[in-house]
Structures are given as C-alpha cells and as structure tokens.
C-alpha cells in the first residue's frame, strides 16, 4: 500500500461513496475527537434504540446483533480496504466500521439496560485501545482484514470479560 507522508489522511480523501458510508459508519467516523469512540457509541446507540423502540425478545436482539456483526465484517473489510487505499493510510482513524463490529460483539448476550450497555462500551474501548495479546497481531493481516479483525478480537475480549462480570455482579 502506498503511504502518503505529505499530509494526514482524512475522510475527505475517500472518493468511493459506498466505501465512505460503510467505513465511516454513515459519518460517525468523522466525529472529533476520538472517531473510534464515536463509532462505538453510534453502534451502542443503534442497539439501544432498536431494543427500546422494538421491544425485541432476548433472542431477537441477539439475532439482530449477529446480522449486524456479519454485515459490518462482510461489508467492512472491502470498504475499509478501499477507504485506506484512497486515503493513503493503512488504518485511517476515520474508518470506524471495525469499532461497530467489535462493539456489537461486546454487546452479544448483554441484557438491555444502560449499566450493561456502558460496561460493554467501556470494556470494548479498553481492549481496542490497549490491544492486549494477541489483538495487536491481527493488525498485521493485509488491508481491511487487519483493520477489522483487531477490533473483532477486542470485541471478543470485552464479551468474555463482560459476560463473566454479569455472572458475578
């Protein structure tokens, strides 16, 4: 991948409309500061809005999250690859579809209430930022695969720790 060292990569560099929309999660990645946190919050808010207004059963909420996770990965890998190439950066900060996938993974099996939602958000952001072993290794995957799968791994860590915390507290 070519690296443009003359300027900082921005979302304005992405010319492919669908890749921009998917990779930024419909613009959430354009938020400042901390676009990754904006992506995670957008994912959590979408989960909360669906749960609040649709009143789904626990199984329906789980299925909706699973569909969202699959779509964010299947569409996110090529979209983040295109966005990164067009921006001239391996993992531009405005690409947040990876945070969306990871955050939704962290919310799996999570009861719908603000305490559990905030715990999932906190844990996912913690693991996404600190990248404990082996999460950082996933960044070495090529292009969009590396962009997406380190956050998938962080989401799995958050899911595991959050699930254990719910058992004990």
Beta strands, then each sheet from edge to edge (+ up, - down):
end
